[in-house]
Amino acid sequence: MRSFRQFIEEHKDEITALQILYSRPYKQRLTFKDIRDLAHTIAKPPYILTPEKLWQAYEALEKSRVRGAGGRVLTDLVSLVRFELQQDNELVPFEAVVDQRFEAWLRRQEETGRTFTPEQRQWLEAIRDHIATSLGIARDDFEYIPFVERGGLGKAASLFGGDLDRLLEEMTEALAA
């Protein structure tokens, strides 16, 4: 893991994803493009690393601090970098982190009296899943599966009304930060 730590140190000022993950609180939002660029960079010599290889190495070296199987999706790089920077005490797949944040977000909504119908809840869960793999969601994303199969942007707009844009922004902020 010394090579990954060394890579982070050497490139923390050049690679957008590392710049964002290094700055707390974050000055800008991390994007999927940032993570994809980081993945492409670490895949090149001399590092030749992938999220999966990194995850496996941490499982071998830090078994007691690694939870779940990760490294299969690019967003797990967020968890890997945060763990290496000691921002997180445990290495947990990014999807599991997003799930925890989603549950906390739902509790906060309920505490403020905001409730969701079962159909809205299904949409919120699909939005959560999209954020877990893409680090965010925008109106354009409703043109793709699974949203388009459920009626796309039109259906989402009818379910959430004028709150849709605010809801997407709020969920992205709460789940992917």
N, C-alpha and C positions, 0 to 999 in steps of 0.2 A: 504494500500500500504506500510505501515510500514514494514510488513513481507517481501515483495519483496526487499525493500531497505536494510533491515537487511540481507537478504539472500545474496545480491550482495556484501555488505561490508564484510560479514563473509567468503565468498568463492572467492573473487576476485583474490586471489593468487593461488587457487587450480584448478579452472575450466578454461580450455584453452579459451573458448569463452569469458569469462569475462576478462581474462588477455589481450586478443587482443582488446576487446572493450574499456578497460580502457586505453590502450596505444594509444596516438595520437601524431604524426602520427603512424599508425599501423606498428609494426615491422614485422608482418607476416600476411598472408591472412587468414581470417576467412573461415572455411570450413563448409559444411553441417553437417558433423560428429560432429564438435564442437557444433553446435546449437542443434543437436539431443541429444547429451550428456547433454547439459544444460537443455533441456526439460525433459529428464528422471530424472535428479536430482531434479528439482523443483516439479516434480509430486510426489515425495516420501514424507512421513511424515517427519517432522511436517508441511511442507508447503502445499503439495497437491494442487499445482497450475498448471494451463495450460495457454497457450498463450491466449486462448479465455476468461478464467475467469479474467486474468489480464487486458485484453483490456476492458472488461465490467466494471471492477472496476474503471479504469481510466476514462471511459466514464461517470460514475456516479460522480466521484470526481473532474474531470478536464474538464468537458464538453466543455468549450470554447476553449480548447487547443487540442481537439481530432478531427481529420478529417477522415471521412470514417469509414467503418466497417472493423475491423481487428481482428487478433488473430486466424484466421482460418487456416493459414499455419505456419509452424514452423519458417520460415524466419521472420515472424512478431516479433519474440523474439529480433531480432536485433533492430528493432524500439523501442520496449518496454524498452530494456536495455539502449539504447542511450537517450531515453526520461527520464528515471529515473536518469541517470547520468547527466542530464541537458546538454547533448551534442546537443540535438535538442530541439527547443522551442515548437514544436507541435508533437503530436503523429499521425503519418501517416502510413498506411499500407506499408510494405516494397515494395510491388509490385508498388505502386504509386510513391515511391521514385525512384525505378529503371526506371519507365516510364519517369519521369522528367529528370533523368540523361541520358537516351537514347536519348531523344529529344535534349538535350544540346550537346551530343556527335555527333549526326547527323549534327547539325548546325556547329560544329567545323570542321567536315569532309568537308562540303560544302564550308566553308570559305577557306579551304586549296586547294580547287579544286577537291577533291575526290568525285566522284558521284557514285551512285549505280543504277542498272537497277531495274525495278519493281520486277523481280524475286529475285534478290539479296536482295531487301528491304524486301520481304516476309520472306526470310531466316533470315535476321537480326532481324526481329520482333520475329520469333520463338526462336532465340538465346536469345534475351532479355527476353522473357517469361521464358525460362529455367533458366536463371541466377536469375530471381526474385524468383524462388522456390527452387533453388539449390545452390545459392551463387557463381556459376561459371559454366564453360563449358569446356569440353575436347573432344578430338577426339572420345573417347569411347562413349560419349553421343549420337553420331550420329547413333548408333546401335538401339536406342530406338525411340518410338513415340514422337513427330510427325516427326522427321527427317528421320527415316527409310521409312516412307510412302512417302516421297518426293525424295527418291533416296539415302538417307544416306550419308556417308562420301564421296563416289565417286562423287555424285552430288555437294556436298558442295565444294569439291576440284576443280571440273571443273568450278564452278561459281566464286570462289575466287582465284583460282590458288595458286601460291606460297605465297600469302598473308594470307592464311587461319589460320595458327598457330599464326601469329602475330596479326591478327584480333581477334581471340578468346581470346588471352592474353590481348589485349588492351581493349576489351569490358568487360571482367571480371573485370579488374582493374578500368575502368571508371564507371561501373554500380553497382558493389558490394562493393566497398571500404567503 
